[in-house]
């Protein structure tokens, strides 16, 4: 049985037991279980004929791997999509009881042609997601005029008592309505001249969130991923829009040219939210694919390829720039914490590494640092004589950055070794960070999730050093806590 200890295998992120994985699909919570489906090629470690892989969790941290849920059939491969709980049996699949319905893209080619064809289809489960039956009326929605017509995300809109589908259609999002999940009526489209069009639009989501935790003030958030374009170094990434939704039409409240990025790293793509999850604080539970189409097929793992980001909760918070999306890692991750090491009220000087005695391969750091008179302050993670990944803040540039140019193995693609950052204002001269470091990734949450950077790295297992540094002056640690994290594979469960 796989012990999940291969080189680069993450120890607290979701990965497939073997072979290829990309987009998270069909995430839904039902009868005490979180379901995570994903784009999966079970016969290779690069993109190939798409299936839906499947895993189940009770805590969003430990996952039970299940058999492949959906396989290609006479209608084509199984591309991305979503799953809902049909509470009122509007579909008629469940004899009046609740059940799970998956809405996904069937992908093949038009008859006597090599032109791709993408159509939306249904499958349903009578046994809490363990097995799935294809709807005999598939496909339920098609559009011969559009080649790119995929990735349906469906939710129940209570005010209008109908199902809503958001669908990626070439360079825009189309919105459809239904009362039974089978017959869909076009309602509107969004985005032809708004936001970034650096690549094809994919994997939309539409969610309602409270602003600053106020139940009387809400906004709708449209999340849209953008495919890789050779001219842009960032590759594939995800943007979002904030506005209103009346059941038919989404209206962006920002100017059309405004672009808001969900993550400022290189490796958070195709993320969407879980259906039917009710968090205590009314956020939305989200996860992304931790990779980038620029090099996704080339990363240096052997038996498996790709991981998911940490599950996060999305909120809306009002800041200096207006209402913006913020992200916080799920609280369940705290159960992985081992005995903490803490430092308080300590000086960071150019000639002394406060963390010189620390060695760890996967851990969490929480810190607040006063920049004082230093021009730059930061961490060198997964460090050895030859390797390091730098997370730092430069005062002159007012930039929070990640430098993975010496992070480890990176020769598989010339765009991988790089330094990138985001404009970022300190709060009262202080830098507040929460970072998660795993065997092949870092995730940085700054100012309580106001700014997020997610990146893959591929250091040697022996690169376990850690340095806290300051340049051109001294800084001060207000508080710093490091938690070594338990591996989620202390007890591995695999369903045959």
Secondary structure, DSSP 8 states (H G I E B T S, - for coil): ---S-STT--SSS-B-SSEEEEEEEEEEEETTEEEEEEEEETT-SSS-S-EEEEEEESSSSS-EEEEEEE--BTTBEEEEEEEEE-TT-TTSSSTTS--EEEEEEEEEE-TTS-SEEEEEEEEEESSTTSS-EE-TT---B--TT-S-EEEEEEEEEGGGTEEEEEEEETTEEEEEEESSSSS-EEEEEE-TTSS--SS-EEEEEEEEEEETTEEEEEEEEEEEEE---TT-TT-SEEEEEEEEE-SS-EEESS-TT--EES-SSS--EEEEE-BT---TT--EEEEEE---TTTTTT-S-SSEE-BB---EEEEEEEETTEEEEEEEE-GGGGGGEEEEEEEEEEEEBTTB-TTTT-B-SSEEEEEEEE-TT-SEEEEEEEE-SS-EEEEEEETTTTEEEEEEEESS--TT-TTTS-EEEEE---BTTEEEEEEEEETTEEEEEETTTTEEEEEE----TT--EEEEEEESS-EEEEEEEEEEE--TTSS--B--
